[in-house]
Amino acid sequence: MKDKKTFFVTGIGTDVGKTIVSAILVEALEADYWKPVQSGDLDHTDSDKIKALISNLKTKFHPETYQLNTPASPHYSAELDGVEINLNDFNLPETDNHLIIEGAGGLMVPINENETIFDLIKKLNIPVILVASYYLGSINHTLLSIDKLLDNHIKIDALIFSGEVNISTRDIIIKKSKGINKIIEIPQLNIINKKHIKQIAESINI
């Protein structure tokens, strides 16, 4: 595929909308999807959630490298399951299609005693899409995440704001952010279904 795109979707924290954004990106690009580590919800994984929200028939879902039983930080969930996550076990799935990879939590979420989601991003060596939402503290979390990535020469392809807009928060983050050329806003979704995901997917430029 010409100009094949591969992105790692990470957030400024937990519950900022990564899975919804990933569904939108998967639908927009008709991309494959991969969740390297699934912690908890094994009967209703993030892959399952994406499957239920997209309309295209091209997307392939690649199996998780680790499936862990407890909805917790991967390092702790792995400990409870009696396994240790090894960074060397993660390899990009083979595909000729675009690929969306969804992380767990934010950059500094540990996957074992020594390494974090950030280290996984560095190993895979692909551009990041950073998801931010509006809450007290989100300015600090967003700017720290941006600095962490750019200081380590990791490209941020887009900053995506998810949820009801706080104009003051959005504007100060954009003003203080450097090295990010693409800003995307995903509106607050009171109803989340295939129709709304498709509508947003068709409206964004990624």
C-alpha positions in Angstrom: 0.0 0.0 0.0 1.3 3.4 -1.0 1.7 5.8 2.0 0.8 3.2 4.6 0.1 4.9 7.9 0.9 3.3 11.3 0.0 5.2 14.5 0.3 4.5 18.2 -2.7 6.0 20.0 -1.8 7.0 23.5 -3.4 9.3 26.0 -2.6 11.9 28.6 -4.1 9.5 31.2 -6.7 6.9 31.7 -10.3 7.3 30.4 -9.6 10.2 28.1 -11.2 8.6 25.0 -8.4 6.5 23.4 -10.7 3.6 22.4 -13.3 5.9 20.8 -10.6 7.9 19.0 -9.1 4.6 17.9 -12.4 3.5 16.5 -12.7 6.7 14.6 -9.2 6.4 13.2 -9.7 2.8 12.2 -12.9 3.7 10.4 -11.4 6.8 8.7 -8.5 4.8 7.3 -10.2 1.4 7.1 -7.1 0.4 9.1 -6.1 -2.7 11.0 -6.2 -2.6 14.8 -3.9 -3.9 17.4 -4.1 -3.7 21.2 -0.7 -4.9 22.5 -1.8 -5.3 26.1 -5.4 -5.9 27.3 -5.8 -5.6 31.0 -9.1 -6.9 32.2 -12.5 -7.0 30.4 -11.4 -10.1 28.5 -15.0 -10.9 27.7 -15.4 -7.4 26.2 -11.9 -6.3 25.0 -11.0 -3.0 23.4 -10.8 -5.0 20.1 -14.4 -6.2 20.7 -15.5 -2.6 21.3 -13.8 -1.4 18.1 -15.4 -4.2 16.1 -18.9 -3.1 17.4 -18.3 0.5 16.4 -16.9 0.3 12.8 -18.7 -0.2 9.6 -16.0 -1.1 7.1 -15.2 -4.7 6.1 -11.5 -4.2 5.5 -10.2 -3.9 9.0 -8.3 -6.9 10.5 -7.9 -7.2 14.2 -4.6 -8.5 15.3 -4.3 -10.6 18.6 -3.0 -9.0 21.7 0.5 -9.9 22.8 -0.7 -10.1 26.4 -4.2 -10.7 27.7 -4.4 -10.1 31.5 -7.3 -10.8 33.8 -7.3 -7.8 36.1 -8.4 -4.2 35.0 -5.2 -2.5 36.4 -1.8 -1.2 35.4 -0.3 -3.9 33.1 2.6 -4.5 35.4 0.3 -5.3 38.4 -2.2 -7.2 36.3 0.6 -9.3 34.9 2.0 -9.9 38.5 -1.4 -11.2 39.6 -1.5 -13.5 36.6 2.0 -14.8 37.4 3.6 -13.5 34.2 6.1 -10.8 33.4 5.7 -8.6 30.4 8.8 -8.7 28.2 9.3 -5.7 25.9 11.0 -8.0 23.3 7.7 -9.9 22.8 6.1 -6.9 21.1 6.5 -6.8 17.3 4.4 -4.9 14.8 1.8 -7.2 13.1 2.5 -8.0 9.5 0.0 -6.2 7.3 -0.2 -4.3 4.0 -2.9 -2.1 5.5 -2.8 1.0 7.7 -2.5 0.1 11.3 -3.8 1.7 14.5 -2.2 0.6 17.8 -3.9 1.5 21.1 -1.9 1.8 24.2 -2.9 1.4 27.9 -3.4 4.5 30.0 -0.7 7.2 29.6 2.9 7.2 28.6 4.4 6.3 32.0 2.0 3.4 32.8 4.4 0.6 33.7 4.3 -2.7 31.8 6.9 -4.3 34.2 9.2 -3.2 37.0 11.5 -1.3 34.6 9.6 -0.3 31.5 6.5 1.7 30.5 4.2 2.3 27.6 6.6 5.0 26.6 9.4 2.3 26.2 7.0 0.3 24.0 6.4 3.3 21.8 10.2 3.8 21.5 10.7 0.1 20.6 8.0 0.1 17.9 9.4 3.4 16.6 6.2 4.8 15.0 4.5 8.2 15.2 2.1 8.9 18.0 -1.4 10.3 18.1 -1.9 11.9 21.5 -5.4 12.0 23.0 -6.4 14.7 25.5 -9.6 15.4 27.3 -10.7 18.4 29.4 -10.4 18.0 33.1 -8.7 19.7 36.0 -5.1 19.0 35.5 -5.3 18.2 31.8 -3.1 21.1 30.8 -0.3 19.8 32.9 -0.7 16.2 31.8 -1.0 17.2 28.1 2.1 19.5 28.1 4.2 17.0 30.0 3.2 14.2 27.6 4.1 16.4 24.6 7.4 17.3 26.1 8.3 13.7 26.9 7.6 12.6 23.4 9.3 15.4 21.5 12.3 15.5 23.9 12.9 11.9 22.9 12.4 12.6 19.1 9.1 10.7 18.9 6.9 12.3 16.3 3.4 13.4 17.3 1.4 13.1 14.2 -1.7 14.7 15.8 -3.1 16.0 19.0 -6.7 15.0 19.4 -9.0 16.7 21.9 -11.9 14.5 22.9 -15.0 15.5 24.6 -16.9 18.7 25.5 -14.6 21.7 24.7 -13.0 23.9 27.2 -11.8 26.8 25.0 -9.4 28.2 27.5 -7.8 24.9 28.2 -7.6 24.0 24.5 -6.1 27.4 23.5 -3.4 27.4 26.2 -2.3 23.9 25.3 -2.1 24.8 21.6 -0.2 28.0 22.4 2.4 26.2 24.6 2.7 23.1 22.3 5.6 23.1 19.9 6.2 20.6 17.1 2.6 19.6 16.6 1.1 20.6 13.2 -2.2 18.8 13.4 -4.9 19.5 15.9 -8.2 17.5 15.7 -11.3 18.0 17.9 -13.7 15.1 18.5 -17.0 16.3 19.9 -18.7 14.9 23.0 -20.6 11.8 22.0 -23.7 11.3 24.1 -24.6 8.3 21.9 -21.8 6.1 20.6 -22.7 3.8 17.7 -21.5 2.9 14.2 -23.4 5.8 12.6 -21.8 8.5 14.8 -18.4 6.9 14.5 -18.7 6.8 10.7 -19.9 10.4 10.6 -16.9 11.7 12.6 -14.5 9.5 10.7 -15.7 11.0 7.4 -15.1 14.5 8.7 -11.5 14.3 10.0 -8.3 14.6 8.1 -5.7 12.1 9.3 
